[in-house]
Amino acid sequence: MDATVAQEFLEALGRNALAVEAFLRKALDNRPAAGDIMRPARLMQATRHGVLNGGKRFRPFLVMESAALFEAEGNAALSVAASLECVHCYSLIHDDLPAMDNDDLRRGQPTVHKAFDVATAILAGDSLLTFAFSLLADKEMELPSAARIELVGGLAAAAGMGGMAGGQALDLQAEISPPDEAGIITLQAMKTGALIRFACEAGAIIAGAGTEDRERLSAFGSAIGLAFQLADDLLDLEADAETLGKATGKDAARGKATLAALHGADWAREQLDGLVGQAREILEPYGERARLLRQAADFVANRRN
């Protein structure tokens, strides 16, 4: 990714992140969910700490750019992007818990259970997960009911037992019984790839795109999801905690098998380049309209945190 292209992408990523954060801040501050009687102050503080603590907002970016690829109009893409970010941040809060990855830092700040306590962190994660679906159900979102139902089902599947949560379960099991290469790929496609794949396909659903386009965006999401995890494994091996904003070397310390550890850093970089090339090839039919999504694939391979 040359400097000019990188700057264009980073500026677009930053704009999207600001829009998503502003949406979430307003939603958390001003719009009680249906049936709310009150929102306990400490729980709200912890929830905000977990979701309004910076971050690249890469998954929301994929939702919004995939929708823009098909010239979707209205506020739906931003609402769906914010909903997905709530699910992602809930997963980070729970992943950081002592019973999971036991991390003290996230995005350069204390994790929620460190800033508050374990019980409050669990409830903050639970709150973000349920809040995500209240955003999708909001009657103000400008989408046909059929599309809204499909998005609810798609996000539930990507986040649940056959997606992210199931992948985390396999990841914990891998500390006891290391999987083979096929098992690692399955684990990573579920834990990391499922939400990224959903992000890309969600944009096509929002825009009312046809089956072929949806399948193409889903395939693009699968490719960059695998690339994202490979890059993450390399960062865990090679980056320092200050740059990464969280502890490094955790996988090796806990005996977790990763593709980078299994085959070595050089092999991982070669595979990473191949996945980025595959992702870019998938987007060829869209020409210049897919420019930022192609740059997103490059960004995944070259990120430093």
C-alpha positions in Angstrom: 0.0 0.0 0.0 1.7 3.2 -1.1 1.7 6.3 1.0 -1.0 8.1 -1.0 -3.4 5.2 -0.9 -2.7 4.5 2.7 -3.6 8.1 3.6 -6.8 7.9 1.7 -7.8 4.7 3.5 -6.8 5.9 6.9 -8.8 9.1 6.5 -11.9 7.2 5.4 -11.4 4.7 8.3 -11.1 7.6 10.7 -14.2 9.4 9.4 -16.2 6.2 9.8 -14.9 5.6 13.3 -16.0 9.1 14.4 -19.4 8.6 12.9 -19.9 5.2 14.6 -18.6 6.5 17.9 -20.9 9.6 17.8 -23.9 7.3 16.9 -23.1 4.9 19.9 -22.5 7.8 22.3 -25.9 9.3 21.4 -27.7 6.0 21.5 -26.3 5.1 24.9 -26.9 8.5 26.4 -30.3 9.5 24.9 -32.3 6.4 23.8 -33.5 4.0 26.5 -34.4 0.6 25.2 -38.0 -0.5 25.2 -39.0 -1.5 28.7 -36.1 0.2 30.5 -37.0 1.4 33.9 -33.5 2.7 34.8 -29.9 2.2 33.8 -27.6 1.7 36.8 -24.9 4.3 36.7 -21.9 2.0 37.4 -23.0 -0.4 34.7 -23.4 2.4 32.2 -19.9 3.7 33.0 -18.5 0.2 32.5 -20.4 -0.2 29.2 -19.2 3.1 27.9 -15.6 2.2 28.9 -15.9 -1.0 26.9 -17.3 0.5 23.7 -16.3 4.2 23.6 -12.6 3.6 24.2 -11.2 4.2 20.7 -10.3 1.5 18.3 -10.2 1.4 14.6 -13.8 0.4 14.1 -12.7 -1.8 11.2 -15.8 -4.0 11.2 -18.2 -1.1 11.1 -16.1 0.4 8.3 -16.6 -2.8 6.2 -20.4 -2.6 6.7 -20.5 1.0 5.6 -18.2 0.6 2.6 -19.9 -2.6 1.5 -23.2 -0.8 1.6 -21.7 2.2 -0.3 -20.4 -0.2 -3.0 -24.0 -0.7 -4.0 -25.0 3.0 -3.4 -27.2 2.2 -0.4 -29.1 5.3 0.9 -30.3 6.3 4.4 -29.1 5.7 7.9 -29.3 1.9 7.9 -25.6 1.2 7.3 -24.5 3.4 10.2 -27.1 1.7 12.5 -26.0 -1.8 11.5 -22.3 -0.8 11.8 -22.9 0.4 15.3 -24.8 -2.7 16.2 -21.9 -4.9 15.0 -19.4 -2.8 16.9 -21.4 -3.4 20.1 -21.2 -7.2 19.5 -17.4 -6.9 18.8 -16.8 -4.8 22.0 -18.9 -7.2 24.1 -16.7 -10.0 22.9 -13.5 -8.1 23.8 -14.8 -7.4 27.3 -15.5 -11.0 27.9 -12.3 -12.2 26.1 -10.3 -10.1 28.5 -11.8 -11.7 31.7 -9.6 -13.8 34.0 -11.5 -16.9 33.0 -10.7 -16.3 29.3 -7.5 -14.5 28.1 -6.9 -12.6 31.4 -5.8 -9.3 29.9 -5.1 -6.1 31.8 -4.9 -3.8 28.8 -7.2 -3.2 25.8 -6.6 -0.4 23.3 -3.9 1.0 25.7 -6.3 1.3 28.6 -7.3 -0.9 31.5 -9.7 -3.6 30.5 -13.2 -3.3 31.9 -12.7 -5.9 34.6 -9.6 -4.0 35.8 -11.2 -0.6 35.6 -14.3 -1.8 37.4 -14.6 -5.5 38.5 -15.2 -8.9 37.0 -19.0 -9.0 37.7 -19.6 -5.6 36.3 -17.5 -6.5 33.2 -19.6 -9.5 32.5 -22.8 -7.4 32.8 -21.3 -4.7 30.6 -20.6 -7.3 27.9 -24.1 -8.7 28.3 -25.6 -5.2 28.0 -23.7 -4.5 24.8 -24.7 -7.8 23.2 -28.4 -7.1 23.9 -28.1 -3.4 23.0 -26.8 -4.5 19.6 -30.1 -6.2 18.7 -32.2 -3.3 20.1 -30.4 -1.1 17.5 -31.3 -3.5 14.7 -34.9 -3.6 15.9 -35.2 0.2 16.1 -38.2 1.2 14.0 -36.3 4.4 13.0 -33.9 2.4 10.9 -34.8 2.8 7.3 -34.9 -0.9 6.1 -37.6 -3.3 4.9 -38.7 -5.8 7.6 -37.3 -8.7 5.5 -33.9 -7.2 5.4 -34.0 -6.3 9.1 -34.9 -9.9 10.0 -32.1 -11.2 7.8 -29.6 -9.0 9.5 -30.7 -10.0 13.0 -30.4 -13.7 12.0 -27.1 -13.1 10.3 -25.6 -11.3 13.3 -26.9 -13.8 15.8 -25.3 -16.6 13.7 -22.0 -14.9 13.4 -21.8 -14.1 17.1 -23.2 -17.4 18.5 -22.3 -21.0 19.0 -21.5 -21.6 15.3 -19.5 -18.3 15.0 -17.6 -16.1 17.4 -18.6 -17.7 20.7 -18.1 -21.2 19.4 -14.7 -20.1 18.1 -13.7 -18.8 21.5 -14.8 -22.1 23.0 -12.5 -23.9 20.6 -9.7 -21.5 21.4 -10.0 -22.3 25.1 -10.0 -26.0 24.3 -6.9 -25.5 22.2 -4.9 -24.7 25.3 -5.5 -28.2 26.6 -5.6 -30.1 23.3 -3.8 -28.2 20.5 -5.6 -28.6 17.1 -4.1 -29.6 13.8 -3.9 -27.1 10.9 -7.5 -27.7 9.8 -8.7 -27.3 13.4 -6.8 -23.9 13.7 -8.4 -22.7 10.4 -11.9 -23.6 11.6 -11.3 -22.0 15.0 -10.1 -18.8 13.4 -12.8 -18.7 10.8 -15.4 -18.8 13.6 -13.7 -16.7 16.3 -12.4 -13.9 14.1 -13.8 -14.5 10.6 -17.5 -14.8 11.3 -18.1 -11.2 12.3 -15.8 -9.8 9.5 -17.7 -12.0 6.9 -21.0 -10.8 8.3 -19.8 -7.1 8.1 -19.2 -7.4 4.4 -22.3 -9.3 3.5 -24.4 -7.0 5.7 -23.6 -4.1 3.4 -25.0 -6.0 0.4 -28.2 -6.9 2.4 -28.7 -3.3 3.4 -28.4 -2.3 -0.2 -30.8 -5.0 -1.4 -28.1 -6.5 -3.7 -28.6 -9.8 -5.5 -27.4 -13.3 -4.5 -24.3 -13.2 -6.6 -23.1 -9.9 -5.1 -23.9 -11.1 -1.6 -21.9 -14.3 -2.1 -19.0 -12.3 -3.6 -19.0 -9.9 -0.6 -19.2 -12.9 1.8 -16.2 -14.5 0.1 -14.3 -11.2 0.3 -15.1 -11.1 4.1 -13.9 -14.7 4.5 -10.6 -13.9 2.8 -9.8 -10.8 4.8 -11.1 -12.5 8.0 -8.4 -15.2 7.7 -5.9 -12.5 6.8 -6.8 -10.5 9.8 -6.2 -13.4 12.1 -2.9 -14.3 10.5 -1.8 -10.7 10.9 -2.9 -10.8 14.5 -0.9 -14.0 15.1 2.2 -12.3 13.7 1.7 -9.2 15.8 1.4 -11.4 18.9 4.7 -13.0 18.0 6.6 -9.9 16.9 5.0 -6.6 18.2 5.7 -4.9 21.5 2.9 -4.3 24.0 3.2 -0.5 23.8 2.6 -0.4 20.0 -0.1 -3.1 20.1 -2.0 -1.6 23.1 -2.3 -5.0 24.8 0.0 -7.8 26.0 2.0 -9.8 23.5 3.3 -13.3 23.4 0.2 -14.6 25.0 -0.4 -17.4 22.5 3.0 -19.0 23.0 2.8 -18.5 26.8 -0.5 -20.4 27.0 0.5 -23.1 24.6 -2.1 -22.0 21.9 -1.5 -23.3 18.4 -1.6 -20.6 15.6 -0.7 -20.9 12.0 2.1 -18.5 12.4 3.6 -20.5 15.2 3.0 -23.8 13.4 4.7 -22.8 10.1 6.8 -19.8 11.0 6.6 -16.1 10.4 7.8 -16.2 6.8 5.2 -18.7 5.8 2.5 -16.7 7.5 3.5 -13.5 5.6 3.4 -15.5 2.3 -0.1 -16.8 3.1 -1.1 -13.3 4.2 -0.1 -11.9 0.8 -2.0 -14.6 -1.0 -5.2 -13.9 1.0 -4.9 -10.2 0.2 -4.5 -11.0 -3.5 -7.5 -13.3 -3.4 -9.6 -10.6 -1.7 -8.6 -8.0 -4.3 -9.4 -10.4 -7.1 -12.9 -11.0 -5.7 -13.6 -7.3 -5.9 -12.4 -6.9 -9.5 -15.9 -6.8 -11.1 -16.7 -3.6 -9.1 -13.8 -1.6 -10.5 -13.1 1.8 -8.9 -16.1 1.6 -6.7 -14.4 -1.0 -4.6 -11.2 1.1 -4.2 -11.5 1.5 -0.4 -12.4 -2.1 0.2 -9.3 -3.2 -1.7 -7.3 -0.8 0.4 -8.9 -2.4 3.5 -7.5 -5.7 2.5 -4.0 -4.2 2.2 -4.5 -2.5 5.6 -5.2 -5.9 7.2 -1.9 -7.3 6.0 0.1 -4.3 7.0 -1.4 -3.1 10.3 0.8 -2.6 13.3 -1.8 -2.8 16.0 
